[in-house]
């Protein structure tokens, strides 16, 4: 009886509760409280996470929210205030990682009793944000050099406190005029670091510019750069770049979101907190890119792995290359770290960043080559002109530096440059001194001191030859007979121009093969019309056609097509008058189905399959089953190649040269042949020889001797030390070997290896007075400093 009464009582009590619940207002039934963990953790130990609460479905001006753990111990109380759209918003610091579940009780107008909600939250990740300050040397120079001595010292001292370093790569890097400016690009940053007593960062920040040259690892590793932070990369990741010579450089590829400008550092901590939270929502986790999240110290203490603990520490990077940006952020970051344990901002050196990011070790990082370079076509006329001028200036500078290495050891100087050498020579007849600035024996046409032209043969590489006056062939003269013919022919080639456009419509080699395979012809310009021509020849040199063409872009084009008696190539020279915005475009349609395209880049080469676009330094090679075509130019800004053998070359107004060589299928092609063709376009340097000097120099000779083919001297530069010269060697065939560098006109006492910044790197494989053995990696570059350089005794 008592038991049945008890059951009835409980039934009635439950029914009464249901009636009471049904009596709750619609607003009470629809009200909800949701919680979300934010990435913010409180000082001092980072155990308490800021939790954001949102109340929806309740029309109330405000409310009070209390939080309890599962044992109903109070955790905290927060006010909830309107945030718009009929919602209330509040925040509370809670030890989320230590709570499996917790409950909240909301009291607010419109609620007959507190609204109870149970929550289960995963901890938010604990972020460490590395603020890497790697400053651009040019911008820093503009900001610091204008300061008075005392403010400058204060500014530089502050930069040291901030952990700032000098970015090794200049902002506009990657478009050099030649090999040596490319190899020595870090030199300007090193000088800046020395001048301002700031460290040169061993980690480069790569922003704008060419970031995908195959020789980039060679330059960076050869300059002591261990790693690259690549902003605005196509995709994020953590890996290593490997050059063809085996050089390895660690790469952290980031997007534009990793630029410090992505954060709003002005306006106080509240604005910064909102900016940081938005940024972390899209920031790449460098730890994941490195092969997994790192296990934070608190996760270890709880016995969890980084993969199991969602609050495991994550790593993000912000890169600051602006002095103004860094100084504005510095005070705010210190205040931030005093308030928050996480996200925490670390401003230590970038080396520590890579140690943390590479927790898996270098061996765990994938290795890949830099991507193949692509060019933007068509480039602008202004860009093409600027690039051609830059290359011409570097060729002149490089040749002058080589000549200077000999001039500075002459017993006396009465002039500068090649003339200083010419005036030292004692010969019975005056003549012309012809200097060859390339690494190959040259046979080419030279203009002598008396104005005549002749073929000079076998001028030594990096050397000179004396040509007596009276030995020239005079000037080019009109061809006798067949004045109306548009064909010129030698033993090497027969070339015929199109009578309508002035393009080359036929190029037949000595074996009878036709190499023009497109109705456009070679050296074709859209809308060009031939207005006149002349056929000329020079005994012992060859024959040429000089054509006047009117172009649709409103200018004249003077085209000279030259075929030689002994030289195995054809030269096409355009003197272009043009206006407009786009670069000059010439089409070359070859009778070759192209399977692969190679082209020269500074200190190396690239390869890809057509169709492709490229920015060659000097030469392009088109390889197919039917044969190979080599093209070279010193002025082109970009090249576009399709698979049918059609090449579109873009260049500047003014002088624009192309050189074309062809090889049928089956002919053996030396690995260095493209360089020989391309470098052969570089102008010979001449100076008059009075013949009255007293120096016992030979009538021809070279500065130094390299004992193996396929290894070339990129340049000679006067070293920082007296009586020293730096020699840059490049291996072209892909085989690592020991090369002997020997004395010739220049003698030397000793030698040592140096990096691309002329810092000592040890001894060569062997060294004796006047000789040194250097191990040059396949497709790599080595720098060697010759000590005690003097004029060889004859």
Secondary structure as GFF3:
##gff-version 3
##sequence-region A 1 794
A	DSSP	alpha_helix	2	22	.	.	.	ID=ss1
A	DSSP	alpha_helix	26	30	.	.	.	ID=ss2
A	DSSP	beta_strand	32	42	.	.	.	ID=ss3
A	DSSP	beta_strand	49	56	.	.	.	ID=ss4
A	DSSP	beta_strand	62	69	.	.	.	ID=ss5
A	DSSP	beta_strand	74	84	.	.	.	ID=ss6
A	DSSP	beta_strand	87	94	.	.	.	ID=ss7
A	DSSP	three_ten_helix	96	98	.	.	.	ID=ss8
A	DSSP	beta_strand	102	108	.	.	.	ID=ss9
A	DSSP	beta_strand	115	119	.	.	.	ID=ss10
A	DSSP	beta_strand	126	135	.	.	.	ID=ss11
A	DSSP	alpha_helix	137	144	.	.	.	ID=ss12
A	DSSP	alpha_helix	149	161	.	.	.	ID=ss13
A	DSSP	beta_strand	165	166	.	.	.	ID=ss14
A	DSSP	alpha_helix	179	183	.	.	.	ID=ss15
A	DSSP	alpha_helix	186	196	.	.	.	ID=ss16
A	DSSP	beta_strand	203	206	.	.	.	ID=ss17
A	DSSP	alpha_helix	216	222	.	.	.	ID=ss18
A	DSSP	beta_strand	227	230	.	.	.	ID=ss19
A	DSSP	beta_strand	237	242	.	.	.	ID=ss20
A	DSSP	beta_strand	248	253	.	.	.	ID=ss21
A	DSSP	three_ten_helix	256	258	.	.	.	ID=ss22
A	DSSP	three_ten_helix	260	262	.	.	.	ID=ss23
A	DSSP	alpha_helix	269	280	.	.	.	ID=ss24
A	DSSP	alpha_helix	286	289	.	.	.	ID=ss25
A	DSSP	alpha_helix	297	301	.	.	.	ID=ss26
A	DSSP	beta_strand	313	320	.	.	.	ID=ss27
A	DSSP	alpha_helix	323	339	.	.	.	ID=ss28
A	DSSP	beta_strand	340	342	.	.	.	ID=ss29
A	DSSP	beta_strand	344	346	.	.	.	ID=ss30
A	DSSP	alpha_helix	350	357	.	.	.	ID=ss31
A	DSSP	three_ten_helix	362	364	.	.	.	ID=ss32
A	DSSP	beta_strand	366	368	.	.	.	ID=ss33
A	DSSP	alpha_helix	381	407	.	.	.	ID=ss34
A	DSSP	alpha_helix	417	422	.	.	.	ID=ss35
A	DSSP	beta_strand	431	436	.	.	.	ID=ss36
A	DSSP	beta_strand	442	447	.	.	.	ID=ss37
A	DSSP	beta_strand	453	459	.	.	.	ID=ss38
A	DSSP	beta_strand	463	468	.	.	.	ID=ss39
A	DSSP	beta_strand	477	478	.	.	.	ID=ss40
A	DSSP	beta_strand	487	489	.	.	.	ID=ss41
A	DSSP	beta_strand	493	497	.	.	.	ID=ss42
A	DSSP	beta_strand	504	509	.	.	.	ID=ss43
A	DSSP	beta_strand	522	524	.	.	.	ID=ss44
A	DSSP	beta_strand	529	538	.	.	.	ID=ss45
A	DSSP	beta_strand	542	551	.	.	.	ID=ss46
A	DSSP	beta_strand	555	564	.	.	.	ID=ss47
A	DSSP	beta_strand	570	576	.	.	.	ID=ss48
A	DSSP	beta_strand	584	589	.	.	.	ID=ss49
A	DSSP	beta_strand	596	601	.	.	.	ID=ss50
A	DSSP	beta_strand	604	608	.	.	.	ID=ss51
A	DSSP	beta_strand	612	614	.	.	.	ID=ss52
A	DSSP	beta_strand	619	624	.	.	.	ID=ss53
A	DSSP	beta_strand	627	632	.	.	.	ID=ss54
A	DSSP	beta_strand	638	641	.	.	.	ID=ss55
A	DSSP	beta_strand	646	651	.	.	.	ID=ss56
A	DSSP	beta_strand	654	664	.	.	.	ID=ss57
A	DSSP	alpha_helix	673	679	.	.	.	ID=ss58
A	DSSP	beta_strand	685	689	.	.	.	ID=ss59
A	DSSP	beta_strand	700	702	.	.	.	ID=ss60
A	DSSP	beta_strand	704	706	.	.	.	ID=ss61
A	DSSP	beta_strand	711	718	.	.	.	ID=ss62
A	DSSP	beta_strand	724	731	.	.	.	ID=ss63
A	DSSP	beta_strand	737	743	.	.	.	ID=ss64
A	DSSP	beta_strand	746	747	.	.	.	ID=ss65
A	DSSP	beta_strand	750	754	.	.	.	ID=ss66
A	DSSP	beta_strand	766	768	.	.	.	ID=ss67
A	DSSP	beta_strand	771	776	.	.	.	ID=ss68
A	DSSP	beta_strand	781	787	.	.	.	ID=ss69
A	DSSP	beta_strand	790	791	.	.	.	ID=ss70
###
